[in-house]
Amino acid sequence: MVKAVATYAQFTAGRPLAARLREAARDAAVCGLGLLPRAAGTGWVRFPFYHHVYDDERRGFERHLSFLKDRGEFLSLDDAINLLASGQPIDGRYFCLTFDDGLAGCRHAIDILVARGLPAAIYVAADLIGQAFAPGDPVATGRFGYRGTDGWLGFLSWDQCRAAHGAGIAIGSHTGGHVALARLSDDDSLAELTRSRQRIEAELGAPCRHFCAPFGLPERHYRPDRDPALARAAGYLSFATGLRGPNRAGQDVFALRRDQLLAGWSTAQLRYFLSRP
């Protein structure tokens, strides 16, 4: 019987000590900077994104939602894209929550968001939905950096995706197998974009309108001179990246900026990252 990862402690259990120490030092520095007065400004849409909300992260995630609610309004992905694409001035502060990969570890987030009536979106790696990978498997280690030793890296099922979609959670594409588009030829990149969208639409019986580039850094993981245009040609209405920062009026919706977060981060860490220009 497959024993899936259930906690963030399990997820990080195999991380080398040196990496843990670097992470702890970075977190301490960010916490300190987050205590300083910082102006968040207004007139933007920000896309906080997560990869998972495991059992031991649920309380932290709920704390994050309260923090965000006190500082802005939540938008669905469709509404956020429509606002940015309209070209109209943005009056206020808006948050659009997204999740990458479709890991089973975000099922708690779905339950919390649905209970609170909050919109969000999950970008799924369509070929991996319903699968689980053992510690040390090349997919788990190479594509997701999973170094855990106690538990398989699992993904949501299609039934869970359909239930999430039915409850108002948008399902977008994160390619089929979580691949870096920059490594693909023009034809293969277009095929990956098209095939993953079609798979999601077939499973959900609904349009898949939005795409997020795995890993998310321009030049390194996707070609900004090619892949957003291919995504548009494949039928998507937006292209999300891993670059941090706010999206303001006039922002190209095929170059969306997003802010990666961990559900266990303190409010000082949130304050630091979500006030950066």
Salt bridges, closest charged atoms under 4 A:
GLU23 OE1 - ARG15 NH1 2.54
ASP27 OD1 - ARG26 NH2 2.98
ASP55 OD1 - HIS108 NE2 2.36
GLU57 OE1 - HIS52 ND1 2.95
GLU62 OE1 - ARG116 NH2 3.38
ASP78 OD2 - ARG209 NH1 3.29
ASP78 OD1 - HIS210 NE2 2.67
ASP100 OD1 - ARG258 NH1 2.90
ASP101 OD2 - HIS51 NE2 3.95
ASP101 OD1 - HIS174 NE2 3.14
ASP101 OD1 - HIS178 NE2 3.07
ASP127 OD1 - ARG195 NH1 3.04
ASP150 OD1 - LYS3 NZ 3.32
ASP159 OD1 - ARG162 NH2 2.72
ASP186 OD1 - ARG223 NH1 3.62
ASP186 OD1 - ARG226 NH1 2.95
GLU192 OE1 - ARG195 NH2 3.43
GLU201 OE1 - ARG197 NH1 3.01
GLU203 OE1 - ARG162 NH1 3.05
GLU203 OE2 - ARG199 NE 3.31
ASP225 OD1 - ARG223 NE 3.50
ASP227 OD1 - ARG226 NE 2.91
ASP259 OD2 - ARG46 NE 3.05
ASP259 OD1 - ARG244 NH1 3.91
